[in-house]
């Protein structure tokens, strides 16, 4: 982080919880240079952060910047999106700053706020500490009106339509930008007259990735803000590599499985011709191997080699794991083949051996000790108490200067002779044990071969039953799918039969067919257009003409239909709107609608007569409109003439 700009901050006076505003000591690391500010007020600190845009603001306690979580959230909204607040003393359970600094070779005067600010900045530059995550990786966007259209007035509806239309237009633009950026989002709009009253987006991305900013445009405003978390989260700047238990199944196809110390699966893989270096690289990328396990006894040489590469503890069962045991151990996890299953079984077998010890560690340790480090020492042979004591001593022990190595006392000649004799006896005993083990290994191998023959037969039966169950489920799924398709086919055939019958009736009797639309809504019109192929020159039977508006009427007019036949009375304003669009709206009683097998028809002669009557009504309506406009022009002219006469009379009455 040497190229980053880091602010180290410490309180110089006051407190966020007091009435008086606090003052801060500010130490800045900017690349290779550094400088400081003394006694910076809270407002000036915010201004400097907004101007300099640091990558990190390092503190020893986040509540030196804010009194509580809500105030910290409000403060983070004022900072640039890429600026992070880092608590260098740790996350949920912070350590004293003096202790953390001493661990990393930093010495400072704890009574000097500027020295503490510098220590915080230096620690953050080394990647020490946890970044405070105040916001989720989601962003909230709201598009709304800047002002209310108010009450009353003859032009209120027109003004509302204008505002709501602008809100809808801007919402569509934002939706387009988000889709172009490839961001996932949800959208919720409240519809109003002519558009949207407001529209809200929840984008599944952090604030800095969202290509929309808080702004305003005419009568519309945009607000963009990250979504705060319910609880603060601390994310380490440097992710610590955890201990893992590795199960290995060597061979032509190598299987590898990694578990954490809680028995949870970290990763699993199997591949052909994996070299030892490939295996070591895969394991190192997933953590620090504490135990390297195998499912056979004795451990293969390849597993021994991996164990030595990481200085890990080797686990090998007292005897080879049976196939049933492997299946039982690997059952909680998803594996793809027998090699992955064997690797999982080896790792789980090792975890089961130490599970009780790990539980005891969790119950006995104090907050000052890392439980995983204690577990690692316990696996290596330490008692829980001794492991805790050693870790506490290593944390508190001062660093001694390097000097001459300590002198190891030499044993006396008599002690040396006794030790040599003891080593000789032990070596002879080891050779006897090895000979006995070799004999037993041969016997065990013969018994295993016999057992494997029996297990293979059982395994084949289990595998066959499993395949039968899978196929039975697939057959049942296909049967259900076939039933659904047959039902759909019957429905389509019935509809096709009705359509063919209607066409025959239309051809034989000369009737015109009506294409039904159940309700006067956009969804019903679009559905009917798709189902009945409504297009230019068709007749529509609108069964319920209430509820629609001008936009819905425009949708019908755009289809180019010859006429709309309504079963009920349509509102007068919508009749006039259709009249302006030159779309005849005819009553079902006027054209004598007939229904045969669910399909409606109309007599062409009656349809022609009804359309002629409608045409006369339209001409009368247009004449009335023209007369109304003429009356309005005459009234405006009379009012203008009256105003001019009054002005002329007033001018004449004034003395010269």
Secondary structure, DSSP 8 states (H G I E B T S, - for coil): -TTSEEEEEEEEE--TTSSS--EEEEEEEETTEEEEEEEEEHHHHHHHHHHH--SEEEES-GGGT-SSHHHHHHHHHHS-TT-EEEETT-SSS---HHHHHHHTT----TT-HHHHHHHHHHHHHTT-SEEEEEEEEEEEEEEEESS---S--TTHHHHHHHHHHHHHHHHHHHHHHHHHTT--EEEEEEEETTEEEEEEEEESS-GGG----SEEETTEEEEEEEEEEEEEEEEESS----EEEEEEE-SSEEEEEEEETTS-EEEEEEEET--HHHHHHHHHTT-EEEEEEESSSS--HHHHHHHHHHT-EEEE-SS---HHHHHHHHTTS--SSHHHHHHHHHHHHHHHHHHHHHHHHHHH--TTS-HHHHHHHHHTT--HHHHHHHHHHHHHS------S--------HHHHHHHHHHHHHHHHHHHHHHHHHHHHHHHHHHHHHHHHHHHHHHHHHHHHHHHHHHHHHHHHHHHHHHHHHHHHHHHHHHHHHHHHHHHHHHHHH--EEEEEEEESSHHHHHHHHHHHT--TT-EEEEEE--S--HHHHHHHHHTT-SEEEESS---HHHHHHHHHTT-EEEEHHHHT-EEETTEEEE-HHHHHHHHHHHHHHHHHHHHHHHHHHHHHHHHHHHHHHHHHHHHHHHHHHS--
